[in-house]
Amino acid sequence: MRARSVLYLPASNARAVEKARGLTCDVAVLDLEDAVAPEMKADARAAAVAAAR
C-alpha cells in the first residue's frame, strides 16, 4: 500500500487522536517525541497503546 496522506499528531492530545479516527487520511502517526512535553511522555505512551487497541 502506498500512503497518499499521512497525519502526524501528538499521542498526548486525546482530542486530536479522537478526531483523527474520523479523518480520511491513509496513515495516522502518533508522535511520542518532539510533539510531547517531557513530563507527558509516559501518559503519551499509554494513550498511544490505548488508541491502537
C-alpha distance matrix in Angstrom:
0.0 3.7 6.3 9.4 11.8 12.7 16.0 18.3 21.2 24.0 23.9 27.7 27.5 27.4 27.7 24.6 22.6 23.9 23.3 19.6 19.2 20.1 18.2 15.2 13.2 9.5 10.7 14.3 15.8 19.3 21.5 24.2 25.9 26.9 26.7 28.7 32.5 33.7 35.8 32.8 30.4 31.4 31.0 27.6 26.5 27.9 26.3 22.8 23.3 24.7 21.9 19.3 21.6
3.7 0.0 3.8 6.4 9.2 10.6 14.2 16.5 19.9 22.9 23.4 27.1 26.7 27.1 27.1 23.7 22.2 23.8 22.7 19.0 19.3 20.0 17.4 14.5 12.0 8.7 10.0 13.6 15.0 18.7 20.4 23.5 24.7 25.3 25.1 27.5 31.2 32.7 35.0 32.1 29.9 31.4 31.0 27.4 26.6 28.4 26.6 23.1 24.3 25.7 22.6 20.5 23.2
6.3 3.8 0.0 3.8 5.6 6.9 10.5 13.1 16.4 19.6 20.3 23.8 23.2 23.7 23.5 20.1 18.8 20.5 19.2 15.5 16.2 16.9 14.1 11.4 8.5 5.6 6.7 10.3 12.0 15.7 17.5 20.8 22.1 22.5 21.9 24.4 28.2 29.9 32.1 29.1 27.2 28.8 28.2 24.5 24.2 25.9 23.8 20.5 22.1 23.4 20.1 18.4 21.4
9.4 6.4 3.8 0.0 3.8 6.9 10.3 13.4 16.7 20.2 21.4 24.8 23.6 24.2 23.5 20.0 19.3 20.8 18.9 15.5 16.6 16.5 13.2 10.3 7.7 6.4 8.4 11.5 13.6 17.2 18.8 22.4 23.4 23.2 22.4 25.3 28.9 31.1 33.2 30.3 28.7 30.6 29.7 26.0 26.2 27.9 25.5 22.5 24.4 25.4 21.8 20.7 23.7
11.8 9.2 5.6 3.8 0.0 3.8 6.7 10.0 13.1 16.8 18.2 21.4 20.1 20.8 20.0 16.4 16.0 17.6 15.6 12.3 14.0 14.1 10.6 8.5 5.2 5.3 6.5 8.7 10.8 14.3 15.9 19.6 20.7 20.3 19.1 22.0 25.6 27.9 30.0 27.0 25.7 27.7 26.6 22.9 23.5 25.2 22.6 19.8 22.1 22.9 19.3 18.7 21.9
12.7 10.6 6.9 6.9 3.8 0.0 3.8 6.5 9.9 13.4 14.8 18.0 17.1 18.1 17.8 14.1 13.5 15.8 14.3 10.8 12.9 13.9 10.8 9.8 6.1 6.1 4.8 5.9 7.2 10.7 12.1 15.8 16.9 16.8 15.7 18.4 22.1 24.3 26.4 23.4 22.0 24.1 23.1 19.4 19.9 21.8 19.4 16.5 19.0 20.1 16.7 16.2 19.6
16.0 14.2 10.5 10.3 6.7 3.8 0.0 3.8 6.5 10.2 11.8 14.8 13.5 14.7 14.2 10.5 10.3 12.8 11.3 8.1 10.9 12.1 9.4 9.8 6.6 8.1 6.2 4.7 6.0 8.5 10.0 13.7 15.1 14.7 12.9 15.6 19.2 21.7 23.5 20.5 19.5 21.7 20.3 16.7 17.8 19.6 16.8 14.4 17.4 18.1 14.7 15.0 18.5
18.3 16.5 13.1 13.4 10.0 6.5 3.8 0.0 3.8 7.1 9.2 12.1 11.5 13.4 13.6 9.9 9.9 13.2 12.3 9.6 12.7 14.5 12.3 13.3 10.3 11.3 8.5 6.0 4.7 6.2 6.5 10.3 11.4 11.0 9.3 12.0 15.6 18.0 20.0 17.2 16.1 18.5 17.5 13.8 15.0 17.3 14.8 12.5 15.9 17.0 14.0 14.6 18.2
21.2 19.9 16.4 16.7 13.1 9.9 6.5 3.8 0.0 3.8 6.3 8.6 7.7 9.9 10.3 6.9 7.3 10.8 10.4 8.6 11.8 14.0 12.6 14.5 12.2 13.7 10.9 7.5 6.3 5.4 5.7 8.9 10.5 10.2 7.5 9.5 13.1 15.8 17.3 14.2 13.7 16.1 14.6 11.0 13.0 14.9 12.1 10.7 14.3 15.0 12.3 13.7 17.1
24.0 22.9 19.6 20.2 16.8 13.4 10.2 7.1 3.8 0.0 3.8 5.3 5.6 8.6 10.0 7.7 7.9 11.6 12.2 11.1 13.9 16.4 15.6 17.9 15.7 17.0 13.9 10.3 8.3 5.6 4.7 6.4 8.2 8.4 5.3 6.1 9.6 12.3 13.5 10.4 10.1 12.6 11.2 7.7 10.2 12.3 9.9 9.1 12.9 13.7 11.9 13.7 16.9
23.9 23.4 20.3 21.4 18.2 14.8 11.8 9.2 6.3 3.8 0.0 3.8 5.5 7.0 9.7 8.2 6.8 10.3 12.1 11.0 12.9 16.0 16.0 18.3 16.4 17.3 14.0 10.4 8.5 4.9 5.5 6.1 9.2 10.7 8.3 7.4 10.7 12.6 13.2 9.6 8.8 10.3 8.5 5.0 7.2 8.7 6.2 5.5 9.3 10.0 8.6 10.7 13.6
27.7 27.1 23.8 24.8 21.4 18.0 14.8 12.1 8.6 5.3 3.8 0.0 3.8 6.1 9.0 8.7 8.4 11.3 13.2 13.2 15.1 17.9 18.2 21.0 19.4 20.7 17.6 13.8 12.2 8.6 8.4 7.8 10.2 11.3 8.4 6.4 8.7 10.9 10.6 6.9 7.6 9.1 6.6 4.3 7.9 8.9 6.6 7.9 11.2 11.3 10.7 13.4 15.7
27.5 26.7 23.2 23.6 20.1 17.1 13.5 11.5 7.7 5.6 5.5 3.8 0.0 3.8 5.5 5.4 6.4 8.8 10.1 10.8 13.1 15.3 15.7 18.8 17.7 19.6 17.0 13.2 12.5 9.5 9.9 10.6 12.8 13.0 9.5 8.7 11.0 13.9 13.6 10.1 11.3 12.9 10.0 8.0 11.4 11.8 8.7 9.9 13.3 12.6 11.2 14.3 16.5
27.4 27.1 23.7 24.2 20.8 18.1 14.7 13.4 9.9 8.6 7.0 6.1 3.8 0.0 3.8 5.5 5.1 6.1 8.5 9.9 11.1 13.5 14.8 18.1 17.6 19.4 17.1 13.5 13.5 10.7 12.2 12.9 15.7 16.4 13.1 12.1 14.3 16.7 15.9 12.2 13.4 13.9 10.5 9.1 11.9 11.2 7.6 9.5 12.2 10.5 9.1 12.7 14.3
27.7 27.1 23.5 23.5 20.0 17.8 14.2 13.6 10.3 10.0 9.7 9.0 5.5 3.8 0.0 3.8 5.5 5.2 6.1 8.6 10.3 11.7 12.9 16.5 16.5 18.9 17.3 13.8 14.6 12.5 14.1 15.5 18.0 18.0 14.4 14.2 16.4 19.3 18.7 15.2 16.6 17.5 14.2 12.6 15.5 15.0 11.3 12.7 15.5 13.6 11.6 15.0 16.6
24.6 23.7 20.1 20.0 16.4 14.1 10.5 9.9 6.9 7.7 8.2 8.7 5.4 5.5 3.8 0.0 3.8 5.4 5.0 6.1 8.9 10.4 10.5 13.9 13.3 15.8 14.0 10.6 11.4 9.9 11.5 13.6 15.9 15.7 12.2 12.9 15.7 18.7 18.9 15.4 16.1 17.6 14.8 12.3 15.0 15.3 11.6 11.8 15.1 13.9 11.2 14.0 16.4
22.6 22.2 18.8 19.3 16.0 13.5 10.3 9.9 7.3 7.9 6.8 8.4 6.4 5.1 5.5 3.8 0.0 3.8 5.5 5.2 6.8 9.5 10.3 13.3 12.6 14.3 12.2 8.8 9.7 8.0 10.6 12.5 15.5 16.2 13.1 13.3 16.4 18.9 19.0 15.2 15.4 16.2 13.5 10.9 12.8 12.7 9.0 8.8 11.7 10.5 7.5 10.3 12.6
23.9 23.8 20.5 20.8 17.6 15.8 12.8 13.2 10.8 11.6 10.3 11.3 8.8 6.1 5.2 5.4 3.8 0.0 3.8 5.4 5.5 7.6 9.6 13.0 13.4 15.4 14.1 11.2 12.9 11.6 14.4 16.2 19.2 19.9 16.7 16.7 19.5 22.1 21.7 18.0 18.4 18.9 15.7 13.8 15.6 14.7 11.0 11.4 13.5 11.4 8.5 11.5 12.9
23.3 22.7 19.2 18.9 15.6 14.3 11.3 12.3 10.4 12.2 12.1 13.2 10.1 8.5 6.1 5.0 5.5 3.8 0.0 3.8 5.4 5.7 6.9 10.6 11.3 14.1 13.4 10.9 13.1 12.6 15.1 17.6 20.2 20.2 16.9 17.7 20.6 23.5 23.6 19.9 20.5 21.5 18.5 16.2 18.2 18.0 14.2 14.1 16.6 14.9 11.7 14.2 16.0
19.6 19.0 15.5 15.5 12.3 10.8 8.1 9.6 8.6 11.1 11.0 13.2 10.8 9.9 8.6 6.1 5.2 5.4 3.8 0.0 3.8 5.4 5.1 8.2 8.1 10.5 9.6 7.2 9.9 10.1 13.0 15.9 18.5 18.8 15.8 17.1 20.4 23.1 23.6 20.0 19.9 21.0 18.5 15.7 17.1 17.3 13.8 12.7 15.2 14.2 10.5 12.2 14.6
19.2 19.3 16.2 16.6 14.0 12.9 10.9 12.7 11.8 13.9 12.9 15.1 13.1 11.1 10.3 8.9 6.8 5.5 5.4 3.8 0.0 3.8 5.8 8.3 9.1 10.8 10.3 8.7 11.7 11.9 15.3 17.9 20.9 21.7 18.9 19.7 23.0 25.4 25.6 21.9 21.6 22.1 19.5 17.0 17.9 17.5 14.0 13.0 14.7 13.1 9.5 10.8 12.5
20.1 20.0 16.9 16.5 14.1 13.9 12.1 14.5 14.0 16.4 16.0 17.9 15.3 13.5 11.7 10.4 9.5 7.6 5.7 5.4 3.8 0.0 3.8 6.7 8.9 11.3 12.0 11.0 14.4 15.1 18.2 21.0 23.8 24.1 21.2 22.3 25.5 28.2 28.5 24.8 24.8 25.5 22.8 20.3 21.5 21.1 17.5 16.7 18.5 16.7 13.2 14.5 16.0
18.2 17.4 14.1 13.2 10.6 10.8 9.4 12.3 12.6 15.6 16.0 18.2 15.7 14.8 12.9 10.5 10.3 9.6 6.9 5.1 5.8 3.8 0.0 3.8 5.7 8.8 9.9 9.4 12.9 14.3 17.1 20.4 22.7 22.6 19.9 21.7 25.0 27.9 28.6 25.0 24.8 26.1 23.6 20.7 22.0 22.2 18.7 17.4 19.6 18.5 14.7 15.7 17.8
15.2 14.5 11.4 10.3 8.5 9.8 9.8 13.3 14.5 17.9 18.3 21.0 18.8 18.1 16.5 13.9 13.3 13.0 10.6 8.2 8.3 6.7 3.8 0.0 3.8 6.4 8.8 9.8 13.5 15.8 18.6 22.0 24.2 24.2 21.9 23.9 27.5 30.1 31.2 27.7 27.1 28.4 26.2 23.1 24.0 24.5 21.2 19.3 21.2 20.6 16.8 16.9 19.1
13.2 12.0 8.5 7.7 5.2 6.1 6.6 10.3 12.2 15.7 16.4 19.4 17.7 17.6 16.5 13.3 12.6 13.4 11.3 8.1 9.1 8.9 5.7 3.8 0.0 3.8 5.6 7.0 10.4 13.2 15.7 19.3 21.2 21.2 19.3 21.6 25.2 27.7 29.1 25.8 24.8 26.4 24.7 21.3 21.9 22.9 19.9 17.6 19.7 19.7 16.0 15.8 18.5
9.5 8.7 5.6 6.4 5.3 6.1 8.1 11.3 13.7 17.0 17.3 20.7 19.6 19.4 18.9 15.8 14.3 15.4 14.1 10.5 10.8 11.3 8.8 6.4 3.8 0.0 3.8 7.0 10.1 13.4 16.0 19.4 21.4 21.9 20.5 22.6 26.4 28.4 30.0 26.7 25.3 26.6 25.3 21.8 21.8 23.0 20.4 17.5 19.2 19.6 16.1 15.0 17.7
10.7 10.0 6.7 8.4 6.5 4.8 6.2 8.5 10.9 13.9 14.0 17.6 17.0 17.1 17.3 14.0 12.2 14.1 13.4 9.6 10.3 12.0 9.9 8.8 5.6 3.8 0.0 3.8 6.4 9.8 12.4 15.7 17.8 18.5 17.3 19.3 23.1 24.9 26.6 23.3 21.7 23.0 21.9 18.4 18.3 19.7 17.3 14.2 16.0 16.9 13.5 12.4 15.6
14.3 13.6 10.3 11.5 8.7 5.9 4.7 6.0 7.5 10.3 10.4 13.8 13.2 13.5 13.8 10.6 8.8 11.2 10.9 7.2 8.7 11.0 9.4 9.8 7.0 7.0 3.8 0.0 3.8 6.4 9.4 12.7 15.0 15.8 14.1 15.8 19.6 21.6 23.1 19.7 18.3 19.8 18.4 14.9 15.2 16.6 14.0 11.1 13.5 14.3 10.8 10.5 14.0
15.8 15.0 12.0 13.6 10.8 7.2 6.0 4.7 6.3 8.3 8.5 12.2 12.5 13.5 14.6 11.4 9.7 12.9 13.1 9.9 11.7 14.4 12.9 13.5 10.4 10.1 6.4 3.8 0.0 3.8 6.0 9.3 11.4 12.5 11.4 13.1 16.9 18.5 20.3 17.2 15.4 17.1 16.3 12.6 12.7 14.8 12.7 9.6 12.3 13.9 11.1 10.7 14.4
19.3 18.7 15.7 17.2 14.3 10.7 8.5 6.2 5.4 5.6 4.9 8.6 9.5 10.7 12.5 9.9 8.0 11.6 12.6 10.1 11.9 15.1 14.3 15.8 13.2 13.4 9.8 6.4 3.8 0.0 3.8 6.4 9.3 10.9 9.4 10.1 13.8 15.4 16.9 13.6 11.9 13.5 12.6 8.9 9.3 11.4 9.3 6.5 9.8 11.4 9.1 9.5 13.1
21.5 20.4 17.5 18.8 15.9 12.1 10.0 6.5 5.7 4.7 5.5 8.4 9.9 12.2 14.1 11.5 10.6 14.4 15.1 13.0 15.3 18.2 17.1 18.6 15.7 16.0 12.4 9.4 6.0 3.8 0.0 3.8 5.7 7.2 6.3 7.3 11.0 12.6 14.6 11.9 10.0 12.5 12.2 8.5 9.3 12.3 10.8 8.6 12.0 14.0 12.3 12.8 16.4
24.2 23.5 20.8 22.4 19.6 15.8 13.7 10.3 8.9 6.4 6.1 7.8 10.6 12.9 15.5 13.6 12.5 16.2 17.6 15.9 17.9 21.0 20.4 22.0 19.3 19.4 15.7 12.7 9.3 6.4 3.8 0.0 3.8 6.8 6.8 5.9 9.1 9.6 11.6 9.2 6.6 9.1 9.7 6.3 6.7 10.3 9.9 8.2 11.2 13.5 12.9 13.5 16.7
25.9 24.7 22.1 23.4 20.7 16.9 15.1 11.4 10.5 8.2 9.2 10.2 12.8 15.7 18.0 15.9 15.5 19.2 20.2 18.5 20.9 23.8 22.7 24.2 21.2 21.4 17.8 15.0 11.4 9.3 5.7 3.8 0.0 3.8 5.7 5.6 8.0 8.3 11.4 10.0 7.7 10.9 12.2 9.3 10.0 13.6 13.5 12.0 14.9 17.3 16.6 17.2 20.4
26.9 25.3 22.5 23.2 20.3 16.8 14.7 11.0 10.2 8.4 10.7 11.3 13.0 16.4 18.0 15.7 16.2 19.9 20.2 18.8 21.7 24.1 22.6 24.2 21.2 21.9 18.5 15.8 12.5 10.9 7.2 6.8 3.8 0.0 3.8 5.6 7.5 9.0 12.3 11.3 10.0 13.7 14.5 11.7 13.2 16.6 15.9 14.7 17.9 20.0 18.9 19.8 23.1
26.7 25.1 21.9 22.4 19.1 15.7 12.9 9.3 7.5 5.3 8.3 8.4 9.5 13.1 14.4 12.2 13.1 16.7 16.9 15.8 18.9 21.2 19.9 21.9 19.3 20.5 17.3 14.1 11.4 9.4 6.3 6.8 5.7 3.8 0.0 3.8 6.7 9.5 11.9 10.0 9.7 13.3 13.0 10.1 12.4 15.3 13.9 13.2 16.7 18.1 16.8 18.3 21.5
28.7 27.5 24.4 25.3 22.0 18.4 15.6 12.0 9.5 6.1 7.4 6.4 8.7 12.1 14.2 12.9 13.3 16.7 17.7 17.1 19.7 22.3 21.7 23.9 21.6 22.6 19.3 15.8 13.1 10.1 7.3 5.9 5.6 5.6 3.8 0.0 3.8 6.4 8.2 6.3 6.2 9.8 9.7 7.3 10.0 12.7 11.8 11.8 15.2 16.5 15.9 17.6 20.5
32.5 31.2 28.2 28.9 25.6 22.1 19.2 15.6 13.1 9.6 10.7 8.7 11.0 14.3 16.4 15.7 16.4 19.5 20.6 20.4 23.0 25.5 25.0 27.5 25.2 26.4 23.1 19.6 16.9 13.8 11.0 9.1 8.0 7.5 6.7 3.8 0.0 3.8 5.5 5.3 6.5 10.0 10.3 9.3 12.0 14.4 14.0 14.7 17.7 18.9 18.8 20.8 23.4
33.7 32.7 29.9 31.1 27.9 24.3 21.7 18.0 15.8 12.3 12.6 10.9 13.9 16.7 19.3 18.7 18.9 22.1 23.5 23.1 25.4 28.2 27.9 30.1 27.7 28.4 24.9 21.6 18.5 15.4 12.6 9.6 8.3 9.0 9.5 6.4 3.8 0.0 3.8 5.4 5.5 8.6 10.2 9.9 11.6 14.2 14.8 15.5 17.9 19.5 20.0 21.6 24.0
35.8 35.0 32.1 33.2 30.0 26.4 23.5 20.0 17.3 13.5 13.2 10.6 13.6 15.9 18.7 18.9 19.0 21.7 23.6 23.6 25.6 28.5 28.6 31.2 29.1 30.0 26.6 23.1 20.3 16.9 14.6 11.6 11.4 12.3 11.9 8.2 5.5 3.8 0.0 3.8 5.8 7.5 8.5 9.6 11.6 13.2 14.0 15.6 17.7 18.8 19.8 21.8 23.7
32.8 32.1 29.1 30.3 27.0 23.4 20.5 17.2 14.2 10.4 9.6 6.9 10.1 12.2 15.2 15.4 15.2 18.0 19.9 20.0 21.9 24.8 25.0 27.7 25.8 26.7 23.3 19.7 17.2 13.6 11.9 9.2 10.0 11.3 10.0 6.3 5.3 5.4 3.8 0.0 3.8 5.7 5.4 6.0 8.7 10.2 10.4 12.1 14.4 15.3 16.1 18.2 20.2
30.4 29.9 27.2 28.7 25.7 22.0 19.5 16.1 13.7 10.1 8.8 7.6 11.3 13.4 16.6 16.1 15.4 18.4 20.5 19.9 21.6 24.8 24.8 27.1 24.8 25.3 21.7 18.3 15.4 11.9 10.0 6.6 7.7 10.0 9.7 6.2 6.5 5.5 5.8 3.8 0.0 3.8 5.5 5.0 6.2 8.7 9.7 10.4 12.5 14.2 15.0 16.5 18.7
31.4 31.4 28.8 30.6 27.7 24.1 21.7 18.5 16.1 12.6 10.3 9.1 12.9 13.9 17.5 17.6 16.2 18.9 21.5 21.0 22.1 25.5 26.1 28.4 26.4 26.6 23.0 19.8 17.1 13.5 12.5 9.1 10.9 13.7 13.3 9.8 10.0 8.6 7.5 5.7 3.8 0.0 3.8 5.4 5.2 6.4 8.7 10.0 11.0 12.6 14.3 15.7 17.2
31.0 31.0 28.2 29.7 26.6 23.1 20.3 17.5 14.6 11.2 8.5 6.6 10.0 10.5 14.2 14.8 13.5 15.7 18.5 18.5 19.5 22.8 23.6 26.2 24.7 25.3 21.9 18.4 16.3 12.6 12.2 9.7 12.2 14.5 13.0 9.7 10.3 10.2 8.5 5.4 5.5 3.8 0.0 3.8 5.4 5.1 6.1 8.6 10.0 10.5 12.1 14.3 15.6
27.6 27.4 24.5 26.0 22.9 19.4 16.7 13.8 11.0 7.7 5.0 4.3 8.0 9.1 12.6 12.3 10.9 13.8 16.2 15.7 17.0 20.3 20.7 23.1 21.3 21.8 18.4 14.9 12.6 8.9 8.5 6.3 9.3 11.7 10.1 7.3 9.3 9.9 9.6 6.0 5.0 5.4 3.8 0.0 3.8 5.4 5.0 6.1 8.6 9.7 10.3 12.2 14.3
26.5 26.6 24.2 26.2 23.5 19.9 17.8 15.0 13.0 10.2 7.2 7.9 11.4 11.9 15.5 15.0 12.8 15.6 18.2 17.1 17.9 21.5 22.0 24.0 21.9 21.8 18.3 15.2 12.7 9.3 9.3 6.7 10.0 13.2 12.4 10.0 12.0 11.6 11.6 8.7 6.2 5.2 5.4 3.8 0.0 3.8 5.4 5.1 6.4 8.7 9.9 10.8 12.7
27.9 28.4 25.9 27.9 25.2 21.8 19.6 17.3 14.9 12.3 8.7 8.9 11.8 11.2 15.0 15.3 12.7 14.7 18.0 17.3 17.5 21.1 22.2 24.5 22.9 23.0 19.7 16.6 14.8 11.4 12.3 10.3 13.6 16.6 15.3 12.7 14.4 14.2 13.2 10.2 8.7 6.4 5.1 5.4 3.8 0.0 3.8 5.5 5.2 6.2 8.6 10.0 10.9
26.3 26.6 23.8 25.5 22.6 19.4 16.8 14.8 12.1 9.9 6.2 6.6 8.7 7.6 11.3 11.6 9.0 11.0 14.2 13.8 14.0 17.5 18.7 21.2 19.9 20.4 17.3 14.0 12.7 9.3 10.8 9.9 13.5 15.9 13.9 11.8 14.0 14.8 14.0 10.4 9.7 8.7 6.1 5.0 5.4 3.8 0.0 3.8 5.5 5.0 6.0 8.6 10.0
22.8 23.1 20.5 22.5 19.8 16.5 14.4 12.5 10.7 9.1 5.5 7.9 9.9 9.5 12.7 11.8 8.8 11.4 14.1 12.7 13.0 16.7 17.4 19.3 17.6 17.5 14.2 11.1 9.6 6.5 8.6 8.2 12.0 14.7 13.2 11.8 14.7 15.5 15.6 12.1 10.4 10.0 8.6 6.1 5.1 5.5 3.8 0.0 3.8 5.4 5.1 6.2 8.7
23.3 24.3 22.1 24.4 22.1 19.0 17.4 15.9 14.3 12.9 9.3 11.2 13.3 12.2 15.5 15.1 11.7 13.5 16.6 15.2 14.7 18.5 19.6 21.2 19.7 19.2 16.0 13.5 12.3 9.8 12.0 11.2 14.9 17.9 16.7 15.2 17.7 17.9 17.7 14.4 12.5 11.0 10.0 8.6 6.4 5.2 5.5 3.8 0.0 3.8 5.5 5.2 6.4
24.7 25.7 23.4 25.4 22.9 20.1 18.1 17.0 15.0 13.7 10.0 11.3 12.6 10.5 13.6 13.9 10.5 11.4 14.9 14.2 13.1 16.7 18.5 20.6 19.7 19.6 16.9 14.3 13.9 11.4 14.0 13.5 17.3 20.0 18.1 16.5 18.9 19.5 18.8 15.3 14.2 12.6 10.5 9.7 8.7 6.2 5.0 5.4 3.8 0.0 3.8 5.5 5.3
21.9 22.6 20.1 21.8 19.3 16.7 14.7 14.0 12.3 11.9 8.6 10.7 11.2 9.1 11.6 11.2 7.5 8.5 11.7 10.5 9.5 13.2 14.7 16.8 16.0 16.1 13.5 10.8 11.1 9.1 12.3 12.9 16.6 18.9 16.8 15.9 18.8 20.0 19.8 16.1 15.0 14.3 12.1 10.3 9.9 8.6 6.0 5.1 5.5 3.8 0.0 3.8 5.4
19.3 20.5 18.4 20.7 18.7 16.2 15.0 14.6 13.7 13.7 10.7 13.4 14.3 12.7 15.0 14.0 10.3 11.5 14.2 12.2 10.8 14.5 15.7 16.9 15.8 15.0 12.4 10.5 10.7 9.5 12.8 13.5 17.2 19.8 18.3 17.6 20.8 21.6 21.8 18.2 16.5 15.7 14.3 12.2 10.8 10.0 8.6 6.2 5.2 5.5 3.8 0.0 3.8
21.6 23.2 21.4 23.7 21.9 19.6 18.5 18.2 17.1 16.9 13.6 15.7 16.5 14.3 16.6 16.4 12.6 12.9 16.0 14.6 12.5 16.0 17.8 19.1 18.5 17.7 15.6 14.0 14.4 13.1 16.4 16.7 20.4 23.1 21.5 20.5 23.4 24.0 23.7 20.2 18.7 17.2 15.6 14.3 12.7 10.9 10.0 8.7 6.4 5.3 5.4 3.8 0.0
